[in-house]
Amino acid sequence: MEREITKQEFRKLYIKYGQSSKYSGWTQDYWDSFFENETGKRYFFTEPTSPDQTRMFIDSGRDSHRIFLLSEEAEESFFEHPE
């Protein structure tokens, strides 16, 4: 279920899920460049429904950012084109 959160909560979740792997690309530098100085945005988080959902994705719109998590298997198929 998606819930609205504060920017501080969003940052904590970004660090928790995004930096769990040094290869994820969700670094402190990325946070500083794209999120730190933003104002007027709303932040959302969708709770994982199973323990294997550990891969973080961020959906950014004009006025909001959303964190959602996928399993490794779902992440691999996320970018596949249907044949």
C-alpha positions, 0 to 999 in steps of 0.5 A: 500500500502506498503512503505519503511520507516526509522528505526526511523519511524518503531520504532514510528509505532511499539510504536503506534500500538504495545503498544496500548494494554498492552497485545500485547507483543510488549513492549519496552523490546522486541524492545530493544532485537530484533530491537534496535541494528540491522543494515543493515535492510530495514523497510516497513509499509503497511497502514491500509485500514480500521479503524478496522485494529489495530492489529500489526504484524511484518514479519521479513526476513533476511534483512527486517522487515515489519509492517502490521495491521489486524482487530481483526476478521482477526487476529483470523482467521489468525492462523486457519487451513483450514479444 
